[in-house]
Amino acid sequence: MFGYVIPDKNNMYIKDFNVFQAYYCGLCKALSRSGSQLTRLCTNYDTTFYNALVHSLTDTEVKFERRLCLINGRKKTVVVTDELTRKVADLSVLLVYYNAVDDVHDGKKSRAAVAGVLAARKRAAARRLPQADALMKESFRKLSVLEKRNERNIDLVADCFASLMRDVTRTLIPADENTDTFMYNLGRLVYLFDAVDDVEKDAKKGRYNPLVAAYGKCGTKAEFLEKNAQELDFLLRSTYNKIVGAYNSMHIVVSEGMLSNTVYLGLNMQMEKLLKGEDKCQVTRL
């Protein structure tokens, strides 16, 4: 359920992409400091965006420094780790861990290795962010129950991850109507993106997919999307429009360029590709 919240690199100012890259590398550094080197695997574009967003919503300026990259051996500009970044790093670990456990329950046995590697780091994150950990545990438990009964109500299933993102954000920053609406619908959209992306694979392997449960059998992704084009288009676009509406009302100053590019262009790019039956966008490479 990761890799959907990314900027549109081809239509991004170089200065904004450099800021995005600095947040990404800074999150990677924060994860390595608080766990083993393998914990770096929890670095992803989605939580990079999230880290920049919570810094902007709290009007927290970030500092940059040049640090050596373990992967390519060169120095890169990174965002200096602060308290917010440490918390987002813990959230990244919790999200990846619980997502891996959920995948194992869905039959993806290879994901058990990910959960095993992160077990100790997950416990440390849970001690520091017990409220967020409890929210994730309950959210994925509820999702599992709905999946087992082959729930056909898409809104009910998508609410699990949507509510989780809203409520977890409330543990980091003061509750606000626009932020609540933005995070709820961002979580919802990511869940729906993942469902569209995996609809054919899930159908072939007999795994639960809310779209198959709601709209019926899936032969190929292309056929399924064509048959249910109107419903899927409304489902995704109505959610995306709520994200944009909330974002327009939010006070965004810190790292505004990279955030606006992701909201206005990146998410829309992903939506258009997925509705056409293409895989999620892979063009953003650091």
Secondary structure, 3 states (H helix, E strand, C coil): CCCCCCCCHHHCCHHHHHHHHHHHHHHHHHHHHCCCHHHHHHCCHHHHHHHHHHHHHCCCCCCEEEEECCCCCCEEEEECCCHHHHHHHHHHHHHHHHHHHHHHHCCCHHHHHHHHHHHHHHHHHHHHCHHHHHHHHHHHHHHHHHHHCCCCCHHHHHHHHHHHHHHHHHCCCCCCHHHHHHHHHHHHHHHHHHHHHCHHHHHHHCCCCHHHHHHCCCCCHHHHHHHCHHHHHHHHHHHHHHHHHHHHCCCCCCCHHHHHHHHHHHHHHHHHHHHCCCCCCCCCCC
